[in-house]
Every structure is written in C-alpha cells, then in structure tokens.
Amino acid sequence: MLVLTRKTGEKIKIGENIYVSILEISKSGVRIGIEAPREVSILRHEVYERIQEENQKAARKALKGIDQVVDLWRSKKDRKE
C-alpha cells in the first residue's frame, strides 16, 4: 500500500486519466474529488461490499431454484421408468 500525505488543493494521479483531489480536511473527515472517465466505476467500499453480498444471495437463490428444477425433472423421469 502506498501512503501519501496531501494538503487541501493537492492532487494524486492514478494511471493516465484518474485524479484524486483533496477538497477539504476537517475533524470529521476528508472530502475528496475524483476525476475519471465515465467507464470507470467508482464506489465507496461499503457500497461495493453490499453489492457483492446481494449478488451472492441472488446467485444462491438461483442455484437453489436450479436444484429444485433438477429434482422435479428426476422425480418425473423416475415415475416414467
């Protein structure tokens, strides 16, 4: 991890076209501005984690549904034999 010290008004450049600006520093936190191309997704970490959790829940539900369909198909197949 790279750790930098910046003052209000200073920037950090990431890659060719992403800039992070320090807008304000106060006791309650640091306000930053991020300049990046539209195709670059920028999320707060806690929002990203929540999205990941919701995606995993949805995937588990989908797998459960698939398992139910397979079980139903097998039970119908067994009845025919």
N, C-alpha and C positions, 0 to 999 in steps of 0.2 A: 504494500500500500504506500502510495506517495502521500506525504503530509506536507501541506504548504501553509504559509501564513500570508494572508492578504488583508489589505485595508479597504475601507469603503471606496468604491470607484475603481478598484483594480479588477483585472480580468484574468481568467485562466483559459488557455486554448487547448481543446482536445481534438486531436486529429486535424483534418484540413478545414473543417467548417462548423465546429461547435465551440461556442464561447460561454463561459460561466462568469457572470459579473456579480461582485459583491455590492449590493444596493444599500444595505443598512445593517448595522450591528447594534444590538441593544441587549439589555439584561435578559429579555425573554427569548431571544433567538437571533438568527442571522437571516436576512432576506436576500435571496439570490435571484438573478435573472438568467435564463438560459436561452441562447440563440442557437437554433439548429434547423436543419432542413425539415420540411413538413413530414417527410417519410421516416424521420427518426422518432421513435416512441419515447416519451419522457413521462415517467410515473414516479410518484412517491413510493418508497419501498413498501410501506404498509399497504398501499393500494395494490401494488404488484402481487404481494403475498396473498391478499384476499382473492384476487382474480385467480391465482394458481389454485387456491383451496376450492373455489367454486368450480373450476374446471375439473379438478379431481373428483369432486362429488358427482358432477354430471357424468363423468366417464364411468364411475362405479355404478350409477343408476342404469346407464346404457348397457353395461356388461350384465347386470342383474336381469334386465329385460331380455337380452340375448339368451342368457341361460334359461329363462322361462320358456322362450320360444323353442329352444332345443329340446327341453324336457317334454313339452307338449307334442312336438314332432315325433320324438322317440316313443311316447306313450301311444300315439295313434298308429305308428308303424308296428309296434308290438301287438296291438289289437288285430291288425290285418293278418298277421302271421299265424 
